[in-house]
Amino acid sequence: MTRPEPLYDYARSRAVLIGVWDYEHLPPVASATRNSLDRMTDLLQGPRCGWPRFSGSPADRLQIVRNPRRRNNLPDDLMRWFEDATDLALIYFVGHGRLYGDELCLALAESPLSGSAQKTTGLRFSDVREALEESQAATKVVILDCCFSGQATLPRHTLSAPAITELTHCSGAITLTATDAYRTAWYEPDSTSSHPQTHFTRYLVDAIETGADGHPHGVSLEAAFATASAALVRDGKPRPTQSVRHHAGRFVIARGSARRPPPDRQEDTSGEQAAGTGPTHQDVEALFQAALALERDWDIDAAGLPRIESMYRDAAEAGHPEAMTRLGLILEGRTQERLGGTLPGESTAPDIDGAMHWYARAARLGSSHGAYFLGLAYEDHLGNWPEALNWYRQAARDERNWAARKALTGLEDRMACGLGPLTHAGNFGEPGNSAHHQDRENGESVVFSNRANEQGELVARILAGQAGPDVVAAVQNNFQQWLRGQWGGDQRLALAFCVNALAEACGGARGEWGTLSEKEQSGLVWFFSLLCLPTRDSVESDATAFRKQTRDAGQSLATIAHTANLLRGQP
């Protein structure tokens, strides 16, 4: 049997796959990580992609690095491997991810559980970024399957080092990560699977392999990620994140099969278009894609919107549902907000009626995005919650529309609690799914769990007015020990984890959390961290338990936040 022709001429490309499972100090993930590295290797070297097989030579276009012990010369190796890539530069990492301060560290075999040696033994993400920045490759792909990997997609004003985001802000770059910036990644334990893998790699490769069937032109990274993301959320796994620059999402990672679904209509093979029949489906789709490409161009700004709006309007009037939705976003002012840094209505008066008209038309044609934004318009602009619920429910039938599902559950939660509208102040975005993928085998978490029980009793005495200076001092001492022991003294990092977990537990940006002011959210996070002293491993379950206990006691978040702000002297 002859080997298929490669998908590309890989002589001008380079892929580096790194897998670590033989850890000395971190919890073992041997089978899942090793199998995931093999799975990604098989995909790239297999008939779908056709990369030259790894031989162990320095000249290999596909480099496979198994169980590197320490950082050592690995940053230099990355620089050398990627320096001659002009077409594609791809790096994949599977293993433990660690945070030290504001740095994402890809843990290597000798990486410790904590301390500054995480940065000297592990591969810093900044090392990866710098190697890719130096590369002249037209398309740059980063796939990170590890805890806290979403740090690689954070904008410059958050915890990540400012330059990290530049990786995805250069021409043709895409970063795919197993989870968001403050959550753990999951894997299948040996006890539940005969061939365990990490969930993100398994779902992503499944999406690439199965997505190729019926798509002879191949599977793009954007399409594969969307499929994998929807399946992960559907199955209760952490939601992955991505960052795309220019058109890298359209990069075809694997060839398709010859099979394709039967056409739903007879193709016109005459090569001629009858006069007066209007544009074909292909013409309208091409117009929509051209407008979408312009909108996603990093260099475009609000000044370029009239041209984009005109193209979307032409496609929408020809019956394209997603063009209708995109046109509605421009009319409502949401696109201006994203491109120009303005809020809807600041630079031009939003056309709410026009936006809702196009959202409704798109929704009637089956667009879940149209239904979702129509629901937002009914809720945010008209205050018509029953109508908003109807459209959220329609949009949420599309299991890939994660935002609609969050909006639906958030509004249902607020209505059940008798709460008012959202404040739209201090919302921290839409957190991902909460849970943890492994049990940490060390005594540190147990120590802090016991201290948290003690802390809760002390705080309760303070709230009841039964505490003297000694109790207040003990509470403050416990808090400082927690901050040093769990977070290396970095209060900003600790509160970032607490914000993410607490927002998720309290309904997210469109749930009860979204009804709080920024001051109330800040007070609530401060009180939660002071009361529970959550560890990195327990913060999500602690936040869920915190909300359940307060809700069972009939306490609203606003009431707790007010009490917290009084306690810290900020009424």
C-alpha positions in Angstrom: 0.0 0.0 0.0 1.5 3.3 -1.0 1.7 6.2 1.4 -0.6 9.2 0.5 1.0 12.4 -0.7 1.6 14.9 2.2 -1.0 17.5 2.7 1.7 20.2 2.4 5.4 20.5 1.5 6.6 20.2 5.0 10.1 21.0 4.1 9.2 24.6 4.9 7.3 23.8 8.1 8.2 22.5 11.6 6.1 20.8 14.3 7.3 20.2 17.9 5.4 17.9 20.1 6.3 17.8 23.8 4.8 15.3 26.3 5.8 14.9 29.9 4.5 12.1 32.2 7.5 10.9 34.2 7.2 13.5 37.0 9.3 13.3 40.1 7.3 15.7 42.3 4.0 16.3 40.6 1.1 13.8 40.5 1.5 11.0 37.9 -0.4 11.2 34.7 1.6 8.6 32.8 -0.8 6.7 30.7 -3.1 9.6 29.7 -0.3 12.0 28.8 1.8 9.4 26.9 -1.2 8.2 25.0 -2.2 11.7 24.0 1.3 12.5 22.8 1.1 9.3 20.7 -2.3 10.2 19.4 -1.2 13.6 18.2 1.9 12.1 16.7 -0.1 9.5 14.8 -2.5 12.1 13.5 0.3 14.3 12.1 2.3 11.4 10.7 -0.8 9.5 9.4 -2.6 9.8 6.1 -4.7 12.7 7.1 -1.7 15.0 7.5 1.3 13.3 6.1 4.1 14.8 8.1 7.5 13.0 7.5 8.0 10.4 10.2 10.1 11.3 13.2 13.5 9.6 13.0 15.4 11.3 15.8 17.5 13.4 13.5 18.0 17.1 14.2 16.9 17.7 10.7 13.4 16.2 11.3 10.6 18.5 10.4 8.6 16.8 13.1 10.3 16.9 16.5 9.0 14.7 19.3 10.3 15.5 22.8 9.4 12.9 25.5 9.9 13.6 29.2 12.4 16.5 29.1 13.9 16.7 32.6 14.5 20.4 32.9 14.3 23.6 31.0 18.1 23.7 30.2 18.6 24.1 26.5 15.0 23.6 25.5 14.3 27.3 24.7 17.4 27.4 22.5 16.2 24.2 20.8 12.8 25.8 20.1 14.5 28.8 18.6 16.7 26.6 16.3 13.8 24.3 15.3 11.5 27.2 14.3 14.0 29.5 12.7 13.8 28.1 9.2 10.0 27.5 9.2 8.4 29.8 6.6 5.0 28.0 6.1 3.8 26.5 9.4 5.2 26.5 12.9 3.3 24.2 15.3 3.9 23.4 18.9 1.9 21.0 21.1 2.4 20.4 24.8 0.7 17.8 27.0 1.5 17.5 30.7 1.1 19.5 33.9 0.7 23.3 33.7 1.7 25.4 36.7 1.4 29.0 37.6 4.1 30.9 39.4 3.1 34.5 39.9 2.0 35.8 36.5 3.9 33.1 34.6 2.5 30.0 33.0 5.1 27.2 33.3 4.8 24.0 31.3 6.0 21.6 33.9 8.9 19.3 33.0 9.9 16.0 34.7 11.9 17.7 37.6 9.5 20.6 38.1 8.6 21.0 41.8 5.2 21.3 43.4 5.7 24.9 44.3 8.4 27.6 44.7 10.5 29.6 42.3 12.1 26.5 40.8 9.0 26.1 38.8 10.3 28.8 36.5 13.9 27.5 36.3 13.0 23.8 35.8 9.8 24.2 33.7 9.4 25.6 30.2 8.0 29.1 30.5 5.3 30.0 28.0 7.3 33.1 27.3 10.0 30.8 25.9 7.5 29.4 23.5 6.2 32.8 22.5 9.7 34.2 21.9 10.7 31.2 19.7 7.5 31.7 17.6 8.0 35.5 17.4 11.4 34.9 15.9 10.0 32.5 13.4 9.1 33.7 9.9 6.3 31.1 9.5 3.2 32.4 7.9 0.9 30.4 10.2 1.7 29.7 13.8 -0.2 27.2 15.9 0.0 26.6 19.6 -1.9 23.7 21.3 -1.6 23.5 25.0 -3.2 20.6 26.9 -2.4 21.4 30.5 -3.9 23.1 33.6 -4.2 26.9 33.4 -3.3 26.9 29.7 -5.8 29.6 29.0 -3.2 32.0 30.4 -1.7 31.9 26.9 -4.8 33.7 25.5 -5.2 36.4 28.1 -5.0 40.1 26.9 -2.2 42.2 28.2 -4.1 43.9 31.1 -4.7 40.6 33.0 -2.4 38.4 35.0 -0.3 37.2 32.0 2.9 38.9 31.1 2.0 41.7 28.7 3.9 40.2 25.7 2.2 36.8 25.9 -0.8 38.0 24.0 1.4 39.1 21.1 1.7 35.5 20.1 -1.9 35.6 18.9 -1.7 39.1 17.6 0.7 38.5 14.8 -0.3 37.5 11.3 -1.8 34.1 11.0 -1.6 32.7 14.6 -4.0 30.5 16.6 -3.7 29.3 20.2 -5.9 26.4 21.4 -5.9 25.6 25.1 -7.5 22.8 27.1 -9.1 25.2 29.7 -9.2 28.8 30.7 -6.6 30.8 32.6 -7.5 29.7 36.1 -8.8 26.1 35.8 -7.4 22.7 35.7 -7.4 20.4 32.6 -8.9 16.9 32.9 -7.7 13.4 31.9 -9.0 9.9 32.0 -7.6 7.8 34.9 -6.3 4.3 34.2 -9.1 2.9 36.3 -11.8 4.1 33.9 -10.3 3.5 30.5 -8.3 0.8 28.9 -6.5 3.5 26.8 -6.7 6.7 28.8 -6.1 10.1 27.2 -6.3 13.7 28.2 -9.8 14.9 27.4 -8.8 17.9 25.3 -6.5 16.0 23.0 -8.9 13.1 22.6 -11.8 15.4 21.7 -9.7 17.6 19.4 -8.2 14.7 17.5 -11.6 13.0 17.3 -13.0 16.2 15.8 -10.3 16.4 13.2 -10.5 12.7 12.2 -14.3 12.4 12.1 -14.8 15.9 10.7 -12.7 15.0 7.7 -15.4 12.6 6.5 -17.6 14.2 4.0 -15.4 17.3 3.7 -13.0 16.6 0.8 -11.4 20.0 1.1 -10.2 19.2 4.6 -10.7 20.2 8.2 -9.8 23.6 9.5 -8.5 24.3 13.0 -11.4 26.6 13.6 -14.0 23.9 12.7 -12.2 21.2 14.6 -12.0 23.3 17.7 -15.6 24.4 17.5 -16.7 20.7 17.3 -14.4 19.6 20.1 -15.5 22.5 22.3 -19.2 21.8 21.9 -18.6 18.1 22.7 -16.5 18.8 25.8 -19.1 21.2 27.2 -21.9 18.8 26.3 -20.2 16.0 28.3 -19.5 18.2 31.3 -15.8 18.7 30.7 -13.9 22.0 31.1 -14.6 24.4 28.2 -11.4 25.0 26.1 -10.4 28.5 24.9 -8.9 29.8 21.8 -7.3 33.0 20.4 -7.2 33.6 16.6 -5.2 36.2 14.7 -6.2 37.0 11.1 -7.1 33.9 9.2 -5.2 31.2 11.0 -8.4 29.5 12.1 -9.0 28.5 8.5 -5.7 26.6 8.3 -6.5 23.1 7.1 -4.9 20.8 9.5 -5.9 17.5 7.9 -7.2 16.3 4.5 -10.7 15.2 4.1 -12.2 12.0 2.7 -13.7 11.5 -0.7 -17.1 10.8 0.9 -19.5 13.7 1.1 -23.1 14.0 2.1 -25.5 13.9 -0.9 -26.4 17.4 -2.1 -29.8 18.8 -1.0 -30.4 20.3 -4.4 -29.3 19.7 -8.0 -26.2 21.7 -8.9 -26.3 23.9 -11.9 -23.6 22.5 -14.1 -24.2 24.6 -17.1 -21.6 27.2 -16.0 -24.1 29.9 -16.9 -26.5 31.9 -14.7 -29.8 32.8 -16.2 -30.4 36.5 -16.4 -32.6 37.9 -13.6 -32.3 34.8 -11.4 -30.3 36.6 -8.7 -27.1 35.5 -7.0 -26.5 31.8 -6.4 -26.0 30.3 -2.9 -22.2 30.2 -3.6 -22.2 33.9 -4.5 -24.0 34.9 -1.3 -21.8 32.6 0.9 -18.7 34.1 -0.8 -20.0 37.6 -0.1 -20.6 36.8 3.6 -17.2 35.2 4.0 -15.5 38.2 2.4 -17.3 40.5 4.9 -16.4 38.2 7.8 -12.8 38.2 6.8 -12.7 42.0 6.7 -14.4 42.2 10.1 -11.9 39.8 11.6 -8.9 41.6 10.2 -6.9 42.8 13.1 -6.1 46.1 11.3 -9.7 47.0 10.7 -11.4 49.6 12.8 -14.7 51.3 13.1 -13.9 53.5 10.1 -14.1 50.3 7.9 -17.6 49.3 9.1 -19.7 51.0 6.4 -18.2 48.7 3.8 -18.6 45.6 5.9 -22.2 46.6 6.8 -23.0 47.0 3.1 -21.6 43.6 2.3 -23.5 42.0 5.2 -26.7 43.8 4.1 -26.4 42.5 0.6 -25.9 38.9 1.8 -28.7 39.3 4.4 -31.2 40.5 1.9 -30.3 37.5 -0.2 -31.3 35.2 2.7 -28.1 34.4 4.5 -29.0 34.0 8.2 -25.5 34.5 9.7 -25.1 37.7 7.6 -28.4 38.8 9.1 -27.0 38.3 12.6 -23.8 40.1 11.8 -25.7 43.0 10.4 -27.8 43.2 13.5 -24.6 43.3 15.7 -23.5 46.4 13.7 -26.8 48.1 13.9 -27.0 47.5 17.7 -23.5 48.8 18.2 -21.8 45.6 19.5 -19.4 45.4 16.6 -18.3 49.0 17.1 -17.7 48.2 20.8 -15.3 45.4 19.8 -13.5 47.1 17.0 -13.3 50.7 18.3 -13.3 50.3 22.0 -16.6 52.2 22.4 -19.8 51.2 24.0 -23.0 50.8 22.0 -24.5 54.3 21.4 -21.3 56.3 22.3 -20.3 57.1 18.7 -23.5 56.6 16.8 -27.1 56.0 17.9 -27.8 52.3 17.9 -30.7 51.1 15.7 -32.3 48.6 18.2 -35.4 48.1 16.1 -33.3 47.4 13.0 -31.0 45.0 14.9 -34.0 43.1 16.3 -35.6 42.8 12.9 -32.5 41.1 11.5 -32.0 38.9 14.6 -35.6 37.7 14.3 -35.2 36.9 10.6 -32.0 35.0 11.3 -33.7 33.1 14.2 -36.6 32.1 12.1 -34.2 30.7 9.6 -32.6 28.5 12.3 -29.7 30.6 13.4 -29.0 30.0 17.1 -26.8 33.1 17.1 -29.7 35.2 15.8 -32.0 33.8 18.5 -29.4 34.4 21.2 -28.8 38.1 20.3 -32.5 38.6 20.0 -32.9 37.3 23.5 -30.2 39.7 24.7 -32.0 42.5 23.0 -35.4 41.7 24.7 -33.7 41.4 28.1 -31.2 44.2 28.0 -33.1 46.8 25.9 -36.7 46.1 26.5 -36.7 44.3 29.8 -39.1 41.7 28.4 -37.8 38.6 30.3 -40.5 36.1 29.2 -39.7 36.9 25.5 -36.0 36.7 26.2 -36.4 33.3 27.8 -38.2 32.0 24.7 -35.4 33.1 22.4 -32.6 31.8 24.8 -34.3 28.4 24.9 -34.4 28.3 21.1 -30.7 29.3 20.9 -29.7 26.8 23.6 -31.1 23.9 21.5 -27.8 24.3 19.6 -25.4 22.5 22.1 -22.5 24.5 20.6 -24.1 27.8 21.7 -22.5 27.9 25.1 -23.3 31.6 25.6 -27.0 31.0 25.1 -27.0 28.2 27.6 -25.4 30.5 30.2 -27.8 33.4 29.4 -30.7 31.0 29.8 -29.6 29.5 33.1 -28.6 32.9 34.4 -32.0 34.5 33.7 -33.9 31.5 35.1 -31.8 31.7 38.3 -32.4 35.5 38.7 -36.1 35.0 38.1 -36.3 32.2 40.7 -34.5 34.4 43.2 -36.7 37.4 42.5 -33.7 39.5 41.4 -33.6 42.6 39.2 -31.8 43.3 36.0 -28.0 43.0 35.4 -25.8 45.9 36.4 -23.3 45.2 33.6 -20.6 46.5 35.9 -17.7 44.5 37.0 -18.7 41.3 35.2 -15.7 39.1 34.8 -16.9 37.3 31.6 -18.3 33.9 31.3 -16.4 31.4 33.4 -15.9 27.8 32.2 -17.2 24.6 33.7 -16.1 23.9 37.2 -14.6 20.8 38.6 -11.2 19.3 39.1 -9.5 16.5 37.2 -7.3 14.8 39.8 -6.7 14.5 43.6 -3.6 16.1 44.8 -1.4 13.7 46.8 0.1 16.0 49.4 -0.6 17.1 53.0 -0.6 20.8 52.2 -4.3 20.9 51.1 -5.4 19.0 54.3 -3.6 21.5 56.5 -5.3 24.4 54.8 -8.7 22.6 54.9 -8.4 22.3 58.7 -7.3 25.9 59.0 -10.4 26.9 56.9 -12.7 25.2 59.4 -11.0 27.1 62.2 -11.2 30.3 60.2 -14.9 29.9 59.6 -15.6 29.6 63.3 -13.5 32.7 64.0 -15.2 34.8 61.3 -18.6 33.7 62.6 -17.7 35.0 66.1 -16.7 38.4 64.5 -20.0 38.7 62.6 -21.9 37.9 65.8 -20.0 40.6 67.7 -18.4 38.1 70.0 -14.8 38.6 69.0 -12.0 40.4 70.7 -8.7 41.6 69.3 -7.2 38.2 69.7 -9.8 36.6 67.4 -9.3 39.4 64.7 -5.6 38.9 64.9 -6.0 35.1 64.4 -8.2 35.6 61.4 -5.7 38.0 59.8 -2.8 35.6 60.6 -4.6 32.6 59.0 -5.3 34.7 55.9 -1.6 35.7 55.6 -0.4 32.2 56.1 -2.9 31.0 53.5 -1.7 33.7 51.1 1.9 32.7 51.5 1.5 29.0 51.6 -1.0 28.6 48.7 -0.2 31.6 46.4 3.4 32.5 47.1 2.2 35.8 48.7 0.6 36.9 45.5 -2.8 38.3 46.6 -3.7 39.3 43.0 -3.3 35.8 41.8 -5.3 34.3 44.7 -8.2 36.7 44.1 -8.2 36.0 40.4 -8.8 32.3 41.1 -11.5 33.2 43.6 -13.2 35.6 41.2 -13.3 33.0 38.5 -14.7 30.2 40.8 -17.1 32.4 42.7 -18.6 34.0 39.5 -19.2 30.6 38.1 -20.8 29.3 41.3 -23.1 32.4 41.5 -24.6 32.1 38.0 -22.0 33.9 35.9 -22.1 37.3 34.2 -25.8 36.9 33.3 -26.9 35.2 36.6 -27.1 36.5 40.1 -23.4 37.5 40.0 -24.2 39.9 37.2 -26.7 41.8 39.3 -24.0 42.9 41.7 -22.1 46.1 41.4 -18.3 46.0 41.1 -18.0 47.0 44.7 -20.3 44.2 45.8 -18.4 41.7 43.7 -15.1 42.8 45.2 -16.5 42.6 48.8 -18.0 39.1 48.1 -14.7 37.8 46.7 -12.8 39.3 49.7 -15.2 37.6 52.2 -15.1 34.3 50.4 -11.3 34.2 50.4 -11.1 35.3 54.0 -13.7 32.8 55.2 -12.9 29.7 53.2 -9.1 30.0 52.6 -9.5 27.9 49.4 -6.6 26.0 47.9 -6.0 26.0 44.1 -7.5 22.5 44.1 -10.5 23.3 46.3 -11.4 26.8 45.1 -14.2 25.6 42.7 -15.8 23.2 45.1 -15.4 25.7 48.0 -17.2 28.4 45.9 -20.0 26.0 45.0 -20.4 25.0 48.7 -20.3 28.7 49.8 -23.1 29.6 47.4 -25.2 26.6 48.4 -24.9 27.3 52.1 -25.8 31.0 51.7 -28.7 30.2 49.5 -30.0 27.5 51.8 -29.8 30.1 54.6 -31.9 32.5 52.5 -29.1 35.1 52.1 -28.7 37.0 48.8 -25.3 37.7 47.5 -25.9 41.5 47.8 -26.7 41.1 51.5 -23.5 39.1 52.1 -21.5 41.6 50.0 -22.8 44.5 52.1 -21.9 42.7 55.3 -18.4 41.9 53.9 -17.8 45.6 53.0 -18.9 46.7 56.5 -16.5 44.2 58.0 -13.6 45.5 55.9 -14.5 49.1 56.6 -15.8 49.9 53.1 -19.6 50.4 53.6 
